[in-house]
Amino acid sequence: MGNIYFELKQVGVRLNRKGHIHKDDIRLAEPLLLKYIKSTPLIEEDTEFELDNPAKNFQKYCELAKKKGMIIKKFDDYVLMRYQSNIALIQPESKHVSYLVKFKKSKLLKKNSITQVLLWRERPNKFVADLKIDGLKLTAYVFFKILFDESDCIVTDGSQTEMGKYFWEDRISDAWAAGYPVYYIDLNTNESMLVTPQNFQELKIAQQIWGKKYPDNKYKKLAIFKDKSL
């Protein structure tokens, strides 16, 4: 289906600046909205939806997602879902997203690798902060259980923000705690070195990876491996 907003306007549906439909035009928009919903690859043609009951609709969506293997885990009012290269923690009743990670696949030293290219976490959210899955924190579970299922290593991204740096330092600590080896890799020279809690500080690895010499630093990565063989 084409641009849903353009098609709605073509039939006279009024939209505000946020793209919300005027309450008096809901019924006018209904045929197009249902057609748009059913145009997604996940939805079967005969699936019934009710525009005035979004929570019920999303429950149906979740049922289809589970049927197609997209739902990973359920926790209280949340579900951990995966769609293509996205993993998200969602509240089905409101469609509220509390955690989202997007990743891309690549090759590193002839290994199948994954790089996190987007991360968003709701703050403050005590449920998300305290959530443990199989004894692991939410992000550690996503990285070391889900992403490691299809890759040999997880590689740092090119983010130079302070929050991005702290995020990766936490994941490196998680990796050491779980027994996964961490390597420093220079993609220009193919130089690699095992990184430990001791030499991480001594060699100022963080400054080499995320220092002020960007873009010089973009070829220097940390990689968490499933095993010790490079």
N, C-alpha and C positions, 0 to 999 in steps of 0.2 A: 504494500500500500504506500501511496505517496505521502507528502507532508500533511499530517492530520490537521494541523492548524489551518492550512490553506483550504482544505476541503470543507472544514467546518464553516469558515467564513464565506465560502462559495454558496452555501445553503442558507446563509443568513444568521448563523449562530454568533452571538456577541461574546467576545473574550475581553477580560481586563488585561492590564499590563503584565500580570503574572501568568497569563495563559489560562486562567480559570474561566469556566463557562458560566454565563449569567444564569441564575437559578430558574428564570422563566423560559430558558431555551434548552433545558435538559432533555425534554422529550424530542425536540427537533434534532438534537445531536445524537440521540440514542442509536439509530441505525448505523451511523458512521463509527461511533465508539465501539459498538459490538463487533463490527466488521474489522476494526483496527485490532482489537484484542485477539480476535480469532486468526489474524494474519500472522501471529508469531509462531515459530516452528514448534513450540511446546504444546500448543493448544489443538485438541481434536475438533473437527468441524461440528460435532453434535454436542459440544460442551455448552451447558446453559449458564448464563450469567445474569445477574440482576444489578442494574446500575444504582439502585437505591440501597444496596447492601454490600458495600465494598469489603467489609470484614469477611462475609460469606464467600464473596468472589475470590478473595485472596486465599481462603482456606481451600477452595477448589484448585486454585493454582498450585498450592503446596502439595495437594494430593497428587496432581499430575507430575509435579517435580519429583516427588518421592518415587512414583511409578517409573520415572525415567532415570532414577539414580542420582538426582541433583541434590537431594537433601542428605547431608552428612550426619548430623546429630540434631536432637531436639533437647532443649533445656527450658523447663518451666514455660514461659510465654515466648521463648525465642527459638529460632531454627538456624542452624549453620548450613548455608546453601552454597552450591558451586554452579556457576554457569560459564562455560568456556574458560576464559582466563581470569575470572573473578571469583573470589570467595567472600561471602558476606554473612554477618550475623544480623538477622532480621526479626522484628516482632510482627508476626503474621496479622494480628488484629489491626494494626495501624500502618503496616508496611514500613515501619520505622527502621532504618539501618543504623546500627550502633558500631559496626566494625566492617571495614572493607579493605581488601588487599587485591591489587591487580598485578599480574606477573607476565613475563614473556620468556619464551624458551630460546636458548642459544647454544653455541658450542664453546667450550673453554678447555684448552689443552686436550683436545679430542674426547672430551667428556660431555655428556648431556647436562647442561646447566640451566638454572632458572634464576632470573633477576627480578626482584620486586621493583615495580616501576611506579606504583602508587599505593599509598597507605593512608587510611583515615580511621581514626578512633574517636568515639564520642567521649567527651570529658565535661563534667564528672559523670561517671556511671558506675556505681558500686558493683552492680551485677557483672558488667564486662570486666572490671578491674579484678574481681575476685574469682572469675570463672576458671575452673580447672577441668581439664578433659584428660582422662587417663593419667592423672597426676601431673600434667603439664599445664602451664599457663596458656591462655587462648592463642597468642601469637606463636609461641613455641610449638604448640600442637599443629597449627596450620603449616608452619615451616617444616618441622621434622617428621610429621606423620603423613600429612597430605602431599606436600610438594616433593618430599623425598621418595614418594612412591613412583615418581616418573622421572626423576633426575638423579644425577650422581653428585651434584654440588649446588649450593645456593650462593650467589655472588652479590656483593654489595653493589648498590646502584651509584649514580653519579651525583646524588643530592649533596649540596654543600651547606644545608641549613643546620643549625645547632640541634634542632629536634631530630633531624634525620641521622645525625651523627650519634646522638644518644640512643636512638632506636637500634642502630646497628651494634653499638657497644653492648647493649642489653642482649641482643641475639647471639653475639660472640660469647658472652658469659653463659648464656643458656647452653650453647654448644659445648663449651668446656665441661659444664656440669653434667651434661648428658653423655659425655665421652666421645663427641665427634671432633675430629681434627680440623684445625683452622690453618689455612695457608695464606701467606702474603704472596701476591703474584704481580709481576710487572709484565704487562702484555706487550710492551715494546721489545723487551729483551728475553722474554719467557723465563726470567729468573723467578724462582719460587723458594719459599722458606716456611718451615713449620713455625707457627706462632703459638706461644704459650702465655699464660698470665704474667710470667716473669719478663720475657723479652718484649712483650707488647708495650710495657712501660719503658723498659731500658732503651729500646730502639726507637721509641717515639713513633710507633706505627700509625697511630691516629693522625699525627701531624703529616705523615707522608701520604696517607690516603686522602685526608680531608683538609690539607693545608691551604695556604693562601696562594699557591702557585698554579691554581686552576687556570687554563686547561691542562697544564703539565701533569696534574695529578689524576686526570680521568683515565689514564691507562694503568693506574695502580689500584689493585682490588684486593679485598679479602674474600676468601671462598671457604665455606663450610662444607666438608666432604662427608659422605656416608662411611667411607673407609679410609685407610691410611695410604692407599696406593694412588699416586697421581697419574 
